[in-house]
Amino acid sequence: MKIVNLTSHLITILDQNNNTVETIHPCGEVARVEYEAKVVDYLGAIPISTTNYKVSGLPKRRKNTIYIVSRKVFEACIAMNREDCYYPNQVVRDRAGNKIGCRSLGYK
């Protein structure tokens, strides 16, 4: 399985003892998402809206390939039925609060 990192960050997968299991470098391309909310109704004075997503920088599906994207891009990918996209999940931070890696890749 080929893993393509479409974020601008190094992805470090850590085990329970914070040892590095895998390091995935950015591929040089970054997937991004834009949101556009459209008011479709009102509940009294409260607008009710739908959200349309526009993702850029996400390649077409390729056999035996998954894409690591940001959580925001991932949420848009769900709406697009892209089951080949994953995101860094279970983020691990150091004592100062800096991200040092993640324990898994999130899916669905």
Helices and strands as residue ranges (DSSP letters): E 2-5, E 11-14, E 20-24, E 32-43, E 46-56, E 65-68, H 71-79, E 85-93, E 99-106
